[in-house]
């Protein structure tokens, strides 16, 4: 979307990026201290909780570690607040434009459903009040937090990763695609780009995020069909009604039981011969112990309560248990996201 922040808002977001990159530089120094103390990957315990205990004890007197923890906590709390402030500064101009984008070919249906506690009672990413706390949270997170902060602090092309995921699929003729966890539409746009002739349906528990996805689609003249709901209970969709089900970076924000249910529902709504491809965070077992500790530590202060259990999860047995065949899970880059899981519903 085309818009301009005011000078203060731009400065706020730029400062957040600078602070987070500085935290990353401190992290490198912290890990150098650990290696010097004989606590490189080979010297760390297998248990993640024990790993945290050993590292905390070893670095108890380290000013670098203390500074890293303080700056990391500050960034985790403040980046969302800075985005909210940047939006508020230009809201008088932006809101009429955002409201105008409600009209267009994309539909949004808000279903009467009870959001699961794992979603409604957790402030993911330290978002104050949760995803739906603010009327324009979808724009704030989709356009400001994600594009002006997250995309600048993580390595690689986080949007290109979505397209690359879809290019791993065995077909190019999908006609009915379901996206679980559509949020504000980043993966949805990749789907529309790779499969421009397909009908795209998206589901997400956040009405505010879907409102932003609707604006994004309407601005580009795309006719998506969006629904509020959760991937583990998609009763609004008939059996065998899609030929592709996909998701990007949603599993680490739900407990294992919900992930199992998502695979089962994905299998149900897929037509025989249809494909499932999803992506999430790097698997712990693919990382050395020091890197895995870094990811887990960042998740703890970053507002990701389900990260550890999900990152350690082998999803292939879950996909097979749901009925998928030709299942495979892989990580294109062993040292970073994403982890990809693919399966096919047999004919």
Buried (B, 14 or more C-beta within 10 A) or exposed (E): BEEEBEEEBBEBBBEBBEBBEBBBEBBEBBBEBBBEEEBBBEBBBEEBEEBBEBBEEBBEEBEBBBBBBEBBBBBBBBBBBBBBBBBBBBBEEBBEBBEEBEEBEBEBEEEEBEBBEBBEEBBBBBBEEBBBEBEBBBBBBBBBBBBBBBBBBBEEEBBEBBBBBBEEBEEEEBEBBBBBBBBBBBBBBBBBEBBEEBBBBBBBBBBBBBBBBBBBBBBBEBEBBBBBBBBBBBEBBEEBBBBBBBBBBBBBBBBBEBBBBBBBBBBBBBBEEBBBBBBBBBBBEBBBBBBBBBBBBBBBBBBBBBBBBBBBBEBBEBBBEBBBEEBEBBBBEEEBBBBBBBBBBEE
